[in-house]
Every structure is written in C-alpha cells, then in structure tokens.
C-alpha cells in the first residue's frame, strides 16, 4: 500500500514547483508514518481485547497465540483490501474527471 501511496504522491508532485517538492515529500512521509503507527496500535488493541482473556502467566497460551495470529492476519488483509478499494475509487474518479 505504501508503494501505491508513494506512486500517487509522486504523480501529484509533478505539478508542484521544484522548491516545494522536498517539503511536501517530508509531509507525506510523516503522514504515512503516523498512519502506520495508528494502524499498528489499533491492531494491537483489537486483537489483545479479543484474544487475551486472563493474565495467568507472562506468556500467551497456545489458544491466545493462535487467536492473536489469526486476528492480526485478518486485520492486515482487511486494511490492504480497503486500501486497494480506495485506490480503485481514486483512479475511477481521476478517470471520470479527466474524461470530462
């Protein structure tokens, strides 16, 4: 998803004056980092709440560990799918706008 975002950002940067491009790239990188951290924190919170029911030991038991792995995989696949759909919608809107 980062590659698609970087590609879309690169296409948008073509229209910017050269002196503004480095600042815009730094802003985009900061936004991407913030979004990645937000996604990671949400994943941890959701999967922990769903999978860890007791604090019997410092380690997860087999059932909890399996639950966390499955939860994380589903969450990652979901966010990728949403990202792809968003990119498709953006491309469709871009095509519709340029075709007018």
N, C-alpha and C positions, 0 to 999 in steps of 0.2 A: 504494500500500500504506500509505503514511503516513496518508492520509485515512481509510482503514478503521480503522487502529490508533487514530487520534485519535477517531473516532466511537465505537469500542468503549470507549476510555478514558473518554470523556465520559459514556457510559451508566453505567459503573461508578462514576464520581464522583458521580452523583446521590445515591447512598446515603451518601456521606461527610458529616460535619459541615462546615459552611462554612469554619471556621478551618483545616481540614486540606487543603482542595482546592488552594490555591496550592502548598503543599509537594509534594503528590502530582503535580501537573502538572509541576513542575520535575524531579522524579524520572523521570517518564515521558519528558520531553524529553531528559534526559541518557541514558536507556537507548536511545532512538531514535537519538541521535547516535552513541553507541557502536556500535550495531548497523550503522548506515550505514557507519561507518568500517571496521568489521570486514569487511563485505561488499565494500567497495571494495578493501581490502588483499588479500583472498582473490582477487578478480577479477584484480588486477594480478599476483599471484604465479602463479596458474594459467595465465593467458594468456601471460605472459612465458616461463614454463618450457616451454609447449607450442609457442610460435611463434618465439622468438628462439634460434637455434642457434649463431650465431657473432657475434663483435664486429669485423666488418671495417670499420665506419665508425660515426660517432656517430648516423647516421640509420638507420631501418629501411629495408630494401629493399622493393620492391613486394610480394613474396610474404609477407614477415613482416608488413607493414602490413595486408594483406588478411586474414591469419590472425588477427591481433590484433582487428580489427574484427569478424570472424565469431565469434570466441571470446567477446568481450565481449557481443555481441548475444545469443548463446545463453545465456550465464550470466545476463544480466538477465532474459530471458524465463523461464528456469528458476526463478529466485528469485521472480519475480512469480507464476508458476503455483503454486509451493509456498505462497506467502502466501495466494493465493486458496483453495487447498485447506484450509489451516489455518483460515481464516476460516469456510469452509463447515462444517468439523468442529466448530468452536466454536459456530456457530449451531445446528447439529443437536443438540449436547449441551445447549445452553441451552434449546432447544425441548423436548427429552426431559425435562429437569429440571423445567421449569415446568409440563409437562403431567402430572406425577405427582401 
